[in-house]
Amino acid sequence: MVFLNDKVKINSVDYEVNYNPVQKSAAVTPVIAAECYAATLLAGSLELDNHELLPSFKMLFKLGNNRLRLRSFIIMNPLLTAASSEDNANLYRVTFKIYMDARVILRNEQHLAIFQ
């Protein structure tokens, strides 16, 4: 995906979504897959539709392949999408950023659908 520096290569940024119809909420967990050539500590943040949800958190990447499950966030009464729908009206925009020395070195923006 993106080669951040000589120490870390981010392979993917994915989101696990678990919708609970009883509580009418969706738990969303960011999952980062990366290859690291040296242990590295980086800072990150997460936005949903331009609203900062997880401000400034730290990620410790160890030597080798990494799969980091970050802290989940909850969307109450989410806009739902039918599985067969091609309507983009109910998509959320999730922006994941990684910082190094107070500058953004990775910005990953994805659309997220929560299925009924």
N, C-alpha and C positions, 0 to 999 in steps of 0.2 A: 504494500500500500504506500507507505511513506517512510523514507529513511530519515530519521530525525538527526542523527549525528553518527559518529563512529562507534557509538556504544549501543544504540537501541534502534530496532526496526519494528515499527508497528505494522502487524499483518492485517488486523481487522478490529473494528469497533462494532459490536453487536449489542442488541437489547433484547433481553428475555422479558416477555410480557405475560403476566398472570392476571386474568380478569376474574373477579369474584362477583357473580351476579347477585348474590344475597346481600353483600355489603355495598354493591354498586361502586366498586373501586378496582383500580388496576395497579398492581405492583410492577414497576419497571426496574430491571437490574442491568446496568451497563456491564459488558464483559469485554475486556481488552486482551487480545492475543498479540504477543510480541516476542521477538528474538533479541537476546541481549548478549553482548560480547564482553561486558563488564557490569558489575552491580551498579545500578543507577537509581537515584531518588529524583523523581520529577513531581511537579505540582500540576494540578488539573482543575477544571471547573466544568459545570454542566448547566445548560440552559434549555428551557422548554418554551417555545414560541417567544423568544427574546426575554424570558424571565429567568433570572438566575436561580436554580434550584439547589445545586450543591456548590456553594462557593468555596474555592480554594481548599482542595484536599491533596494529600500526598499519596504517591504511588511508588512502592519499592519494587523495582525490577531486579530479579536475581539473574545470575549468569545462566545462559541457556534459554530454553523455551519457557515462556510465561503465559499464564492465563489468569488474569486478575478479574475477580468479581467485585465490583465497586458497590458502595452502599446503595440500596434500593430507594426509590422514591415512589410515592403514592399519588395517583390521580383520582380524585373523588368525582363521581358522576361523570365519567369520561364520555366523550363523543364516540359512539360506536360505529363500526363499519361492518356491513354484511359481507360475509366471506365471498359471495359471488359478485359483489359490487365493484365497479370501476370508478366510482365517484370519489374524487379526491377532497371533497369538502370537509371530511372528518379526520384528515391527517394532521398529526402534530409535527412540528419541526423541532428536532433535538439537535443541539449544537454541543459538541464535546471539544474542549480545548486542552492542550498540554502546553505548559510554560517552562521556559528555561531562562534564568537570569532576567526575569520580569518581562519577557517578550514571548508572544505566542509562536511556538514552533510547529504546532499541528492544530488545524481546525478541521473537524470532521462534522459535516452537517448531513442529517438524514431525515427522511419522513417516516413517521411511525403511525401505524394503524392499530387500533384496538378492536379485535373482532368479537362479535356477539356470540 
